[in-house]
Amino acid sequence: MKDHVLGIDFGGSKVALAVARSDSIDQPVGSVRLPTLASQGARQVVQRCFAAAGELLKGVGRLRAVGVSTFGVVRGDRVRLAPAVPGWEGLELPRLLHHEFGRTPVAIDNDVKAAASAELRWGALRGVDTGLYLNLGTGLAAAMVVGGRVVSGAHGANGEIGYLLRSPGEPGFAAGHAPLEEFISGRALGDRGTALLGRPITASELFARGGDERVEGLLNEAIDGLAMAVANLCVMIDPERVVVGGGMMGAARRIVPTLTAAVTAAVPFPPEIIAARFVDDAPLFGALALAANVSERR
């Protein structure tokens, strides 16, 4: 029987798992999704995931490697910057994974860096030496590629651009804020749109709404702020390509031209800006990419 790898993506609202053959890892042969229930603690979420993995792996042959993506940042033996699920902050996820899968190699990384790994291996970052992956979703984050590899940073927090300041002296991480993410992310746009219109509305609904000058002003302000941040990142990193993914890419026709114009105007050597290959389930394909990478090192 063929060797297989397992990918697991722990998200704030769901856990997604996929199994693929070692010779065609970007083409899963089986998958399953579980809700990440707010009423459950982190360990219950992990145990439900392990039970689902056991069912998914029945009869598929030898498990060669496991790749795991998670919201938050994995630092040492614990998950940090992960308040969305009770008990996830400080969870010893690496230990639980190694205990569950024994001698099978396990690779774990944050969800956006994992998604960048998928783009680097199979997608829009393939063949890129220096690049930037930008995730525009419920939250906001990036991943930097240097020397053809995703960069982690000293504490695994490279690319946490949601914490970038927008103006001098504003409250930042130490005060419990993520200034840029609170301005431009999908969650932020939904919150700001709800306050503006006086009724619940999502970011995708805002982008689809036409003819309302108030909404247009909100969106233009947010996208311009994002474009400035991306241009500044490009000045610092000097990437050859910026790849944009995440759930907000449903509005790519509006977002990408603004990013391109800002980068062209501000960056000495402007990179190309293109859409990611993996929009849906990017972190899950990232987990499979992590598994592929660790499998090849065996």
Secondary structure as UniProt FT lines:
FT   STRAND          4..10
FT   STRAND          14..21
FT   TURN            22..23
FT   TURN            25..26
FT   STRAND          30..35
FT   TURN            38..39
FT   HELIX           42..56
FT   TURN            57..59
FT   STRAND          63..70
FT   STRAND          73..75
FT   TURN            76..77
FT   STRAND          78..80
FT   TURN            86..87
FT   TURN            89..90
FT   HELIX           93..101
FT   TURN            102..103
FT   STRAND          106..110
FT   HELIX           111..122
FT   TURN            124..127
FT   STRAND          131..136
FT   STRAND          140..146
FT   TURN            147..148
FT   STRAND          149..150
FT   TURN            154..155
FT   TURN            158..159
FT   HELIX           161..163
FT   TURN            168..169
FT   HELIX           173..175
FT   TURN            179..180
FT   HELIX           181..184
FT   HELIX           186..197
FT   HELIX           203..208
FT   HELIX           213..237
FT   STRAND          241..245
FT   HELIX           247..251
FT   HELIX           252..266
FT   STRAND          272..275
FT   TURN            280..281
FT   HELIX           282..296
//
